[in-house]
């Protein structure tokens, strides 16, 4: 009885411990991914176990078809891998850190899966015999084949002449180890690139082209081309519609010209009027001097006594030329002159007047 009881207890402990152990081994795999034919795909994978920290040397990873665990697509012994997958798969993660990420290159149309992860544990680091195996058939990845690459997407704002302008080009992919290369049709300007994970298993590469558009860039076509591993390409094109900078040159220039001409014309008119006023004043002064001269001359003609007596009236105008008269030494013939006569008479024919009249 004692032996039978002990045997039953061992069986009971084995049954109770097996599910507990299996339930504590977990794996997380991205279940659905898109893969470009002829390119590559990276399948994110992580796992955990209940044991103490295990070194990578005690663990061996396997990837196999979900329907048959013997159809291996990855194993450290390449001879055990299906021929169609040999040399196209590798493990990117470090098993000792719970990373079981798988990379598949040169994707074929039949690489759709599902593919599952399994791990083997060795008893010791030197012992190559397998002690435990854990398959995660509930967490497998299925690939969707893409015959043509994804088209880049362009984002931008309306370009304005003379102001910095940026165009962003980005495309998603599933192969971060060989990310697509983005190239612009116009090499002019500054290019900034970045790469990030959008969500698990999907990454995004972006390129930003920055330049200052000019008038010559209006209606210019700009293209962004994505080059994928395997030789596939995809292109996105846009046309620039450059806005002119708003200015008032068409108003300012004519108004400035008109104002300038008006100022010049006004200045010329002012100077001309001033010149003519000065000329009129000079003429008026000359007429005044002439009138004074004629007045003095008329007085001299009416006063011959003063002329014969040698009395000369005082003249304040120093610029007036003195008239010349003949000396009255004798009375002219044919002329009777009476000093007592009240009428003054002079023969103007014999009187020579010199001067500037």
C-alpha positions in Angstrom: 0.0 0.0 0.0 2.8 2.4 0.8 4.5 2.0 -2.6 1.2 2.5 -4.4 0.4 5.6 -2.4 3.8 7.1 -3.1 3.3 6.4 -6.8 0.0 8.0 -6.9 1.3 11.1 -5.1 4.1 11.4 -7.7 1.6 11.1 -10.6 -0.6 13.7 -9.0 2.3 16.2 -8.5 3.3 15.7 -12.1 -0.2 16.4 -13.4 -0.5 19.5 -11.3 3.0 20.9 -12.1 2.8 20.4 -15.9 0.0 22.8 -16.7 1.4 25.4 -14.3 4.8 25.2 -16.0 3.3 25.4 -19.5 1.1 28.3 -18.6 3.9 30.4 -17.3 5.8 30.2 -20.6 4.3 32.9 -22.8 5.1 34.5 -26.2 4.0 37.7 -28.0 4.1 37.7 -31.8 2.7 40.2 -34.2 0.0 38.1 -35.8 -0.5 39.9 -39.1 2.0 41.7 -41.3 2.3 42.9 -44.9 5.3 41.8 -46.8 6.5 43.1 -50.1 7.5 40.3 -52.5 11.3 40.4 -53.3 11.9 42.6 -50.2 12.0 41.6 -46.6 10.0 41.5 -43.4 10.8 41.6 -39.7 8.5 39.7 -37.3 8.5 41.2 -33.8 8.6 38.4 -31.1 9.2 38.3 -27.4 8.7 35.5 -24.8 9.0 35.0 -21.0 9.6 31.9 -18.8 9.2 31.1 -15.1 12.7 29.9 -14.6 15.7 31.9 -13.3 17.5 34.0 -15.7 18.7 31.7 -18.5 21.8 32.4 -20.7 21.4 32.4 -24.4 23.7 29.5 -24.6 21.2 27.2 -22.9 18.4 28.1 -25.4 17.8 27.3 -29.0 15.1 29.0 -31.1 13.0 27.4 -33.8 10.5 28.9 -36.2 8.2 26.4 -38.0 5.0 26.1 -39.9 2.0 26.0 -37.7 0.6 22.8 -39.2 3.9 20.8 -38.8 6.5 21.6 -36.2 9.1 19.6 -38.2 8.9 22.0 -41.2 11.4 24.5 -39.9 12.0 27.8 -41.6 14.6 28.8 -39.1 17.0 26.8 -36.9 20.6 27.2 -35.9 21.4 24.0 -37.8 20.7 25.2 -41.3 20.6 21.7 -42.7 17.4 21.1 -40.8 15.7 24.1 -42.4 13.4 23.7 -45.4 15.3 24.2 -48.6 13.1 27.1 -49.8 14.0 29.1 -46.6 17.7 28.3 -46.3 19.8 31.4 -46.2 16.8 33.7 -46.0 16.0 33.7 -42.3 17.9 34.8 -39.3 17.2 35.6 -35.6 17.6 39.2 -34.8 16.8 39.1 -31.1 18.8 37.8 -28.1 17.2 34.9 -26.5 18.7 35.6 -23.1 16.7 38.8 -23.1 13.5 37.2 -24.2 13.7 38.5 -27.8 12.9 36.1 -30.6 12.4 38.5 -33.5 12.7 36.9 -36.9 13.8 38.3 -40.2 12.9 36.9 -43.6 14.5 38.3 -46.8 13.8 37.8 -50.5 10.1 37.3 -49.8 8.4 34.8 -52.0 4.7 34.5 -52.9 4.4 31.3 -50.8 5.9 32.8 -47.7 2.5 33.6 -46.2 2.7 31.3 -43.1 1.4 31.0 -40.5 4.8 30.6 -38.7 5.2 29.8 -35.0 8.0 30.1 -32.5 9.3 27.3 -30.3 12.2 27.2 -27.8 14.4 24.4 -26.6 16.2 24.4 -23.2 19.4 22.4 -22.6 20.1 20.9 -19.2 23.5 22.7 -18.9 25.5 25.0 -21.1 27.8 22.1 -22.1 25.1 19.5 -22.5 23.5 19.8 -25.9 20.7 17.4 -25.1 17.3 19.0 -25.0 15.6 19.0 -21.6 12.4 20.9 -22.4 10.6 22.3 -25.5 7.9 25.0 -25.5 5.9 25.7 -28.6 3.7 28.8 -28.9 1.2 27.6 -31.5 -1.4 30.1 -30.3 0.8 33.1 -31.2 1.8 32.7 -34.8 2.3 35.3 -37.6 0.5 35.4 -41.0 2.0 37.4 -43.8 0.0 39.2 -46.5 1.9 39.3 -49.8 2.2 42.7 -51.6 3.0 42.5 -55.3 3.8 46.2 -55.5 5.3 48.6 -52.9 3.3 51.1 -50.9 3.1 54.6 -52.5 4.8 57.5 -50.6 2.6 60.2 -49.2 3.4 63.9 -49.6 2.4 66.7 -47.2 3.0 70.4 -47.6 1.6 73.9 -47.4 1.1 76.3 -50.2 4.5 77.7 -51.3 5.1 81.4 -51.2 7.8 83.1 -53.3 10.8 84.1 -51.2 9.8 82.2 -48.1 11.1 78.8 -46.8 9.0 75.9 -48.0 9.0 72.3 -46.8 7.7 69.1 -48.4 7.4 65.9 -46.4 7.6 62.5 -48.0 7.0 59.4 -46.0 6.3 55.7 -46.6 5.5 52.7 -44.3 7.3 49.4 -44.5 7.9 46.2 -42.5 11.6 45.8 -42.9 13.6 48.1 -40.6 16.9 46.4 -41.2 16.7 47.4 -44.9 14.6 50.6 -44.7 13.5 52.2 -48.0 15.5 55.1 -49.4 13.7 58.3 -50.4 15.0 60.4 -53.2 13.8 63.8 -54.5 13.8 64.8 -58.2 15.1 68.2 -57.2 18.4 68.0 -55.3 18.4 71.7 -54.4 17.6 72.5 -50.8 18.2 70.9 -47.4 17.0 67.3 -46.8 16.2 65.9 -43.4 15.5 62.1 -42.8 14.0 60.2 -39.9 12.8 56.7 -39.1 10.4 55.6 -36.5 8.1 52.7 -35.5 4.4 53.6 -36.1 3.1 50.5 -34.3 4.4 47.0 -33.7 5.7 45.5 -36.9 5.2 48.7 -39.0 7.8 51.4 -39.4 7.8 54.7 -41.2 10.7 56.4 -43.1 10.3 60.1 -43.9 12.3 62.8 -45.8 11.7 66.5 -45.6 12.9 68.8 -48.4 13.3 72.5 -47.5 14.1 75.3 -50.0 13.1 78.8 -50.9 10.8 78.8 -54.0 11.3 81.5 -56.6 9.2 82.6 -59.6 10.9 80.1 -61.8 9.6 77.2 -59.6 6.0 78.0 -60.3 4.3 75.0 -62.0 7.4 72.9 -61.4 6.9 69.2 -60.7 8.6 67.6 -57.7 8.7 63.9 -57.2 9.6 61.7 -54.2 10.7 58.1 -55.1 11.0 55.3 -52.5 13.5 52.6 -53.3 12.8 49.3 -51.5 15.2 46.3 -50.9 14.8 44.0 -53.8 14.7 46.7 -56.5 11.0 47.8 -56.2 10.2 51.5 -56.4 7.2 53.7 -56.0 6.8 57.4 -56.8 4.6 60.3 -55.7 4.5 63.6 -57.7 3.2 67.0 -57.0 3.1 70.4 -58.8 4.2 73.6 -57.2 1.9 76.6 -57.4 4.1 79.4 -56.1 2.1 82.3 -54.7 3.5 85.8 -55.4 4.3 88.0 -52.4 1.7 90.7 -52.1 3.2 94.2 -52.8 2.1 97.6 -53.9 4.9 98.3 -56.4 2.4 98.7 -59.2 0.9 101.5 -57.2 3.9 103.0 -55.4 6.1 103.3 -58.5 3.6 105.3 -60.7 2.6 107.5 -57.7 6.3 108.1 -56.9 7.0 109.0 -60.5 4.0 111.4 -60.6 4.9 113.0 -57.3 8.5 113.4 -58.5 7.5 115.0 -61.8 5.1 117.3 -59.9 7.8 118.4 -57.6 10.2 119.0 -60.4 7.6 120.9 -62.4 6.6 122.9 -59.4 10.2 123.8 -58.7 10.8 124.9 -62.3 7.6 127.0 -62.2 8.7 128.6 -58.9 12.1 129.5 -60.2 10.6 130.8 -63.5 8.1 133.0 -61.7 10.8 134.3 -59.3 13.0 135.1 -62.3 10.3 137.0 -64.1 9.3 138.9 -61.0 12.9 140.0 -60.5 13.1 141.0 -64.2 9.9 143.0 -63.8 11.3 144.8 -60.8 14.4 145.6 -62.7 12.4 147.0 -65.6 10.3 149.0 -63.2 13.4 150.4 -61.6 14.8 151.3 -65.1 11.5 153.0 -66.0 11.7 155.0 -62.8 15.2 156.1 -63.6 14.2 157.0 -67.2 11.2 159.0 -65.9 13.5 160.9 -63.5 16.0 161.6 -66.4 13.2 162.8 -68.7 11.9 165.0 -65.9 15.2 166.6 -65.3 15.8 167.1 -69.0 12.4 168.8 -69.4 13.2 171.1 -66.5 16.4 172.1 -68.1 14.7 172.7 -71.4 12.2 175.0 -69.7 15.0 176.9 -67.8 17.5 178.2 -70.3 18.5 181.0 -68.0 20.1 178.4 -65.8 21.9 176.9 -68.7 23.2 180.4 -70.0 24.2 181.5 -66.6 26.2 178.4 -66.1 24.1 177.3 -63.1 23.6 173.6 -63.0 21.0 172.0 -60.9 22.2 169.5 -58.4 21.6 166.0 -59.4 21.5 163.3 -56.7 21.7 160.6 -59.3 25.4 160.0 -59.8 24.8 157.5 -62.6 23.1 160.1 -64.8 25.2 161.3 -67.7 25.4 165.1 -67.8 23.9 166.6 -71.0 26.2 168.7 -73.1 25.2 172.2 -74.3 27.1 174.7 -76.5 28.6 177.6 -74.8 26.5 180.7 -75.1 29.3 183.1 -76.3 27.1 184.7 -78.9 23.5 184.9 -79.7 22.5 182.8 -82.5 21.8 184.5 -85.7 18.2 185.1 -86.8 17.1 185.0 -83.3 16.0 187.9 -81.1 16.4 187.4 -77.5 15.1 189.7 -74.8 16.1 189.1 -71.3 13.3 191.3 -70.0 10.8 189.5 -72.2 8.7 187.2 -70.1 8.7 184.4 -72.8 11.6 182.1 -72.7 12.7 180.9 -76.1 15.4 178.5 -77.2 16.3 177.2 -80.6 16.3 173.5 -80.0 17.8 172.9 -83.5 21.1 174.2 -82.3 20.8 172.4 -78.9 22.7 169.1 -78.8 21.7 166.9 -75.9 23.9 164.0 -75.1 23.3 161.3 -72.6 21.7 158.1 -72.0 18.0 158.6 -72.1 
